[in-house]
Amino acid sequence: MCKQLWVFLLFVSLPVFAEPTDNVSRTEITLHHEDMRLSSEFGVQDGPGAFISTQFRYALHDLLDRTGDYPHSTSIEIGSLKWRVHLNNPKPWLDEFTAIRLLRLPPFSDASEWSWSVDVGMRTSREKFCSNCLAGHVRGGIGVTEAPIRNFPVEIYLLAEGEMTVAPDAAKSSFQPAIGPRLGFRIWWANNWKALVDTTYRHYFLATSPSHFESRAAVRYYLGWDIAVEGRVARLPDGWEYAGGLFAYF
């Protein structure tokens, strides 16, 4: 069953894999990382306090990873599992599971260069309608990406996304449809530094508190071929979160 699921996920990703790597005049990237990744973070969250998290990703690549053989403007993640432990409560819990996450951000030039996103997985919800409860989600969107400064490594993207969240413990309704914009900004430098800011707003039609806003910023620096460090900060519905960690690719 797992093998069949893996084959199916690869099949639906083929249109993304088939695209050649973008012109390296913008990326200056010649190296690439291994597909699997193991990371560990230490951070602080408003309310619960200090935490440690561990994440394993089976494949393949996100926007802060080195590109190389992968398209520079594409994120393809399959089989990612993240656990978290708060130091004041040592019981581990599932932070996020990603079955498949695709994000395509080509600079917009004509009608064939739309940006789009697909995300299927589970997470511990931070939304007001179901704080710290387990929820599944399916989301997708379409939009545009622009490189505002010619020959300068910076891109801005804007997507209109729709989402269905399924949370059995949610107040009012277990099914929570939502729509909203997603705005992002990323910059990279000399193949070692990459930074990303990603902000989303959701309007949940069936929630008591329908407005949901979150923003995440991260900077990743590569110490070597397959080792990187990252610092990140996030503004979530239940408060601020700060973390730093080590990433190993293999």
C-alpha positions in Angstrom: 0.0 0.0 0.0 2.8 2.4 0.9 4.6 1.6 -2.4 1.4 2.3 -4.4 0.9 5.6 -2.6 4.5 6.6 -3.4 4.1 5.7 -7.1 0.9 7.8 -7.2 2.5 10.8 -5.6 5.4 10.7 -8.0 2.9 10.4 -10.9 1.0 13.5 -10.0 4.3 15.4 -9.6 5.6 14.5 -13.1 4.5 17.8 -14.7 6.7 19.6 -12.2 9.7 17.3 -12.5 9.6 17.4 -16.3 10.3 21.1 -16.4 13.9 22.0 -17.0 15.8 23.9 -14.4 15.4 27.7 -14.7 18.2 29.8 -16.2 21.1 29.8 -13.8 21.8 33.4 -14.5 19.5 34.2 -11.6 20.4 31.4 -9.2 24.1 30.8 -9.7 23.6 27.4 -8.4 25.5 24.3 -9.4 25.3 22.1 -6.4 22.3 20.3 -5.1 21.3 18.5 -1.9 20.3 14.9 -1.2 16.5 14.2 -1.3 16.0 13.1 2.3 16.3 15.6 5.2 16.5 15.4 9.0 16.3 18.5 11.1 16.1 19.5 14.7 15.1 22.8 16.2 15.0 24.5 19.5 12.5 27.3 19.9 10.2 29.3 22.1 6.4 29.7 21.7 4.1 32.2 23.4 2.3 30.4 26.1 3.8 26.8 26.3 7.3 28.2 26.3 10.5 26.4 25.1 10.2 23.4 22.8 12.3 21.0 20.7 11.1 19.7 17.4 12.4 17.0 15.0 11.4 16.7 11.3 12.1 13.9 8.8 11.3 14.6 5.1 11.5 11.7 2.6 11.6 13.9 -0.5 12.4 16.2 -2.3 13.0 20.0 -2.2 11.6 23.2 -0.7 12.1 26.9 -1.6 15.0 27.3 0.9 16.9 24.1 -0.2 19.6 24.3 -2.8 18.2 23.7 -6.2 20.8 22.3 -8.7 18.9 19.6 -10.6 15.5 20.8 -9.4 13.7 23.8 -10.9 14.6 26.9 -9.0 11.0 28.1 -8.8 9.5 24.9 -7.6 9.0 23.3 -4.2 8.2 19.5 -4.1 7.8 17.9 -0.7 6.5 14.3 -0.2 6.3 12.4 3.1 7.3 15.0 5.7 6.8 14.3 9.5 7.4 16.8 12.3 7.2 16.1 16.0 7.4 18.6 18.9 8.1 18.3 22.6 7.6 21.2 25.0 10.1 21.2 27.9 7.4 21.8 30.5 5.4 18.8 29.1 7.7 16.1 27.7 5.0 14.2 25.9 5.7 14.3 22.1 2.9 15.3 19.7 2.5 15.6 16.0 3.2 19.1 14.8 2.8 18.5 11.0 2.5 15.8 8.5 2.8 16.5 4.8 1.6 13.9 2.3 2.4 16.1 -0.7 3.1 19.8 -1.1 3.7 21.4 -4.4 4.5 25.1 -5.0 5.3 26.4 -8.5 6.4 30.0 -8.8 7.6 30.9 -12.3 8.0 34.6 -13.1 4.8 35.6 -14.9 5.3 36.3 -18.6 2.2 35.0 -20.3 -0.9 32.9 -19.6 1.2 29.7 -19.5 3.3 30.9 -16.5 0.8 31.0 -13.7 2.0 30.2 -10.2 0.1 27.5 -8.3 0.0 25.5 -5.1 -1.3 22.1 -3.8 -1.0 21.0 -0.2 -2.4 17.8 1.4 -1.6 16.8 5.0 -2.3 17.1 8.7 -1.3 19.5 11.4 -1.9 20.5 15.0 -4.2 23.4 14.4 -3.3 26.8 15.7 -6.5 28.4 14.4 -9.0 29.9 16.9 -11.8 27.5 16.1 -9.6 24.5 17.1 -6.5 25.5 19.0 -4.0 22.6 19.5 -6.3 20.0 18.0 -5.4 17.6 15.1 -6.7 18.7 11.7 -6.4 17.4 8.2 -6.3 19.8 5.2 -6.5 20.1 1.5 -5.6 23.4 -0.1 -4.7 24.8 -3.5 -4.3 28.1 -5.3 -3.3 30.0 -8.3 -1.6 33.4 -8.8 1.4 35.2 -10.2 5.1 35.6 -9.4 7.3 38.6 -10.4 11.0 39.3 -10.2 10.8 43.1 -9.8 14.5 43.9 -10.2 16.1 42.6 -13.4 19.1 40.3 -12.7 18.7 40.7 -8.9 17.9 37.5 -6.9 14.5 38.5 -5.4 10.9 37.3 -6.2 7.5 38.3 -5.0 4.4 36.0 -5.4 0.7 36.4 -4.8 -1.8 33.5 -4.8 -5.5 33.2 -4.3 -6.0 30.0 -2.3 -8.9 27.8 -1.2 -8.8 25.3 1.7 -10.8 22.6 3.4 -9.9 21.8 6.9 -11.3 18.8 8.7 -11.0 18.9 12.5 -13.3 16.6 14.5 -12.8 18.6 17.7 -13.5 22.0 16.1 -16.2 24.2 17.5 -19.4 24.6 15.5 -18.4 22.4 12.6 -15.8 19.8 11.9 -15.6 20.9 8.2 -14.1 24.4 7.8 -13.9 25.7 4.2 -11.9 28.9 3.7 -10.5 31.2 1.1 -7.9 34.0 1.2 -4.7 35.5 -0.3 -1.2 34.3 0.2 1.7 36.8 -0.3 5.4 35.8 -0.3 8.9 37.3 -0.8 12.1 35.4 -1.2 15.7 36.4 -1.8 19.0 34.3 -2.2 22.6 35.1 -2.4 25.8 33.3 -3.5 24.3 29.8 -3.2 24.7 29.8 0.6 22.1 32.2 1.8 18.3 31.9 1.2 15.5 33.8 2.9 11.7 33.6 2.7 8.7 35.5 4.1 5.3 33.8 3.6 2.0 35.5 4.8 -1.5 34.1 4.5 -5.0 35.3 5.4 -7.9 32.9 5.6 -11.6 33.6 6.0 -13.3 30.5 7.5 -17.0 30.5 6.5 -18.2 28.3 9.3 -16.0 29.4 12.2 -17.1 31.5 15.2 -13.9 33.6 14.6 -13.6 33.6 10.8 -10.5 35.6 10.4 -7.1 33.8 10.4 -3.8 35.5 9.8 -0.3 34.1 10.0 3.2 35.1 8.8 6.4 33.2 8.7 10.0 34.3 8.0 13.1 32.1 7.7 16.7 32.4 6.8 18.8 29.4 5.9 22.6 29.3 5.6 24.6 26.4 4.2 27.7 25.4 6.1 28.7 22.7 3.7 27.5 20.4 1.0 24.6 18.9 2.9 24.5 20.8 6.2 22.6 24.0 6.9 21.4 26.1 9.8 18.2 28.0 9.9 16.6 30.7 12.0 12.9 31.5 11.8 10.1 33.6 13.4 6.4 33.2 13.0 3.3 35.2 13.9 0.5 32.7 14.4 -3.1 33.1 15.6 -2.1 32.0 19.1 1.0 34.2 19.4 4.7 34.5 18.3 7.1 31.7 17.8 10.9 31.8 17.4 13.2 28.9 16.5 16.6 27.9 15.2 17.8 24.6 14.0 20.2 22.3 12.1 19.4 20.6 8.8 21.1 17.5 7.4 20.5 16.1 3.9 21.2 12.5 3.0 
